[in-house]
Amino acid sequence: MTGTEKPLDHADLKKLLRFSLTEKKVIQELGIPGEAFIPLLFSIRFGGDWSLAEKTGRFMAIKEKVTRFDEEEMVGRTLEIVYLFLNPSVLREEGTVYRLEKCSSRNERELVKRPYRVLVDGDYILRAVLDPLDLKIRLKRIEGPLEFTGSGAYGVAHEMEHLRCVEAEGTPFWEFEYEIED
């Protein structure tokens, strides 16, 4: 712990263990290798996109956010939709977007070039929808291919690089120049 985190009390620890046992049952029901679930698990627990290459296959989780807001009630919620791909393959990339990106394998952010739109398929695709109002994680196997635009497309491109053991060549952020506008 970093000192700012409070330790789990007995009741929370029991809930965490119960949740972990449920994950194990879900993996068995889905009929996928346990390690295939790891990118989805990390996306749910820590946020972001994740990938993992193992002897049993290549696995990738891509997270998108959708906010629904009721203007009359002035209340909304942000659904997190995580797609888990087993043995993903990119069928098409379109457009170019330049963006700053930070990867755990690098210390600083870099300016990289990514596709704006990506069409991706996989041997098996699972959609997980996390709803903060009813505290449910709804899982459903879906058929591909799926098209991602914007941040979803960037995530696919980035995670596919990890699965191919390739790192994007980018421009370090320190090559930017400050400019004060009047």
N, C-alpha and C positions, 0 to 999 in steps of 0.2 A: 504494500500500500504506500501511497505517496504522502500520507499524513493528512490529506484533506478528505479522504474517503472514510466513511464510518464502517466499522466491522458489521457483518451480518449477524443479526440476533438469531436465536434458535428457531423461531417461527419462520423467518425469511429463508434461513438455510434449508428448512424442510420444504418450503415452496420451490426453491431452486432445484433441489434434488428431485422433487416430484415432476417438475417441468422437464428436467434432463431425462428422466425415465420415460416420459411421454414422447420426447423426441426419438428415443430409441425405438419405441413401438411404431411411431409414424414411419420411420425409415424402413422397418420390416414390412409394414403394410404397403408402402410404395414399391417395394421390391427393387430398390436401387442399392448399390454398394454404399456402405456407411460413409466412406470418405467423400462420396459424391455430394453428400448433404452439407459438408463443411463450409463451402462458400455461401450457401444459403443461410446456414447457422450464423456465420460471421456477419453477413449483411443484416440479419435480424438483430443480433446482439450488439454490434458495434457500428452499424450503418455502412454505407458505401457499397462499392462493387468489389468482388473478390474472385479469385481464380485459384485453381490447384491442379497440378499435373501429377498423376500417379501412374503406377503400372496398370491399374484397372481402367484408366481413361483420363480424359481432360474434362474439368468441370468449371463452370463459370456462372456467377450470380450477378445480375444487372438490376439495379434498383432505380425505380422511377417514383416520383411523388405526384399525387393529384390532390389538389385542395378543392373541397366542396364547401361553399359558403352560402348560408341562407340570409339574404339581404333584409328580410322582414324580422327574423329573430336575432339577426346580428351575431350568429354563432356558426362556426364551421368546424371542419376537421380535415386533416391531411392524411390521406391513405398512402401507405407505402406499398408499392407493388414490386415484388422481387421475382425475377425470372431466373430459374435455374436451368442451365443447359448442360447436358451430358454429351461430350464430344462435339462441341460447337464448331460450326464452319460458317465463314462469312461468304455469302453468295454474291453480294454487290456492295460497293461503296460509292457514294456520290457526294460531290461538293467538297469544299475545303473550309475549315474554320481554324483560325489561329487563336490559341488560348493558353493561359497560364495553368500549369498543372503541377501537382506535388505527388510524388510517389514515395512509398516507404523505403524504397531502395536508394533514394537520393536525399540529401540534406536540405536542399532549397528547391523552390519552384522554378520551373523552366517554361519558356515559350515553346509550344509544340504545335504541330500541324495535325489536325484530325479531320476525319470525314464528317459531314453534316448529317448524312443519311446512310444507314447500314441495314442490309437485309441479312439476317442470320438464321440458321437452322441448327438442329441438333438431333442426335439419336433419340433423345427424350427431353421434353421440356415441361417443367413444373412451374406454375404460377402460384405465388403466395401473396395474399392481400392481407396486410396488417391494418386493422381498424381500431383507432384509439378510443372510440366511444363504446364499443361493445367488448373490447379486449380479446378479439378473435384473430387467429391467423388461419385464413381460409386457403386450403391447398387444392389445386386442381391440375391434372395433367392436361396439357393443351397441345394442339398440332401446330407446327410451323410451316413455313418460315414466318418470322416476325420482323417487322420493320421498326427501327428506332431512329428518332431524329434528335438533334440537339444533344443534351447531356447523356441520354441513353446511348446514342451512337458513339460519343466520345468514350464512354465507359466500355463498350464492346471493343473498340479499337485498342484501348489501353490494356484490357485484360487479355485480349488475344495475343498481344505482344508478350505478356508474361508467360502464356501457355506455349509460345514458340521460343521462349528464352531469348527474346530480342528486347533491347531497350531503345526507346525513342531518343533520337538525337534532337536536343532542344537548345535554345539560346538561354543562358542563365539570366535570371532576373536583374542581376547587377549591370547588365548591358543596357538597361533602360536608363533614361535621363529624366531627372525632375525638371518640370517646367511650371513656373508660377504664372497663371493667367491674370490679366487685369480685370 
